[in-house]
Amino acid sequence: MIYLKNLYRLSLASLLLLGTVFLLSQCQNTESRAAEAGLEKPAHDPLVLIFLLQYISRDYQYAVAEGKIINTFEYQEMMTFSHQALELYLEMQQDSAQPNTIFQLQQLREIVHEKVETDFIDAHTKVLITDLNTELKIRAYPPQMPSIERGKQLYQASGCGTCHGSNGAGDGPVAATLTPGPGNFQDIDGMNTAVPYHFFNAIRLGIEGTSMPAFQEAFSIQEAWDISFYLLTLRAGLKPVAPSKPLNVSLSDLATKSNNDLLEELQEEMSPLAEPQKTSLMNSIDDLRLNPASVLSNE
């Protein structure tokens, strides 16, 4: 779970912590890692299934490369999560389980076992997540337009800077005392592959084996989305420039796709772009991150 260590671990841990002592006690009292103990929410919460798939999508690259295991522990987690995903789906849906979904989850388990390339795993899990959102009637985007300003206020007022620093660089006053250290939301590569939906699930579910507890009682669904969208604006090098014409991007796209995903999809809709044009397009995506109300539609 290296990606989650870098971005999710302790990623809003100070939101309910009234002081450093309580924060550290949370660190000491967490249980074993997710592969050993599972996630915090009840087994039949559909978001747990989505979060398992998000784990696999983001962390498989740290377990396998060129058909070989590069980290045995990480690979074992991927195997465990792929098995748990199928079992959890069957428990949740029982007689309503869809044959195609069962097949896709079985295939995921098999391709993880076969150590296929990361891009294949990423594509497979993204399709599964999209299909499951529909099948399980999960709303994967905010009920209302997210407020970046409100997300910022919640981040600041709740003491997140104690760990992550006021600007999200992972350099808060107690950061040096924490192992692993707080996530750095300014990391360019990591944040360009992150999506608000990942952060939303981390806030709502917590991350077992870390100091990140579940915050579903602390924040409303909308507030959790506001914070999640705000985090995407902390990336270093953010250069928002409003596009000359509206981009074909919905609120659902902003919630469930990374900057890199959006860039790839928008490029496919346009003629081949030179590097300066790609940079300009990424600047337009940055503008959408800061001004989500400018999207074409909610869905």
Secondary structure, DSSP 4 states (H G I P E B T S, - for coil): -HHHHHHTTTTTGGGS-SSHHHHHHHHHH--S-HHHH--SS-TT-HHHHHHHHHHHHHHGGGTEETTEES-HHHHHHHHHHHHHHHHHHHHHHGGG--HHHHHHHHHHHHHHHTT--HHHHHHHHHHHHHHHHHHTT---S-SS---HHHHHHHHHHTTTHHHH-TTSSS--TTGGG-SSPPP-TT-HHHHHS--HHHHHHHHHH-BTTTTB---TTTS-HHHHHHHHHHHTT--TT------SS--S-BHHHHHH--HHHHHHHHHHHSS---HHHHHHHHHHHHHHHH-GGGSSB--
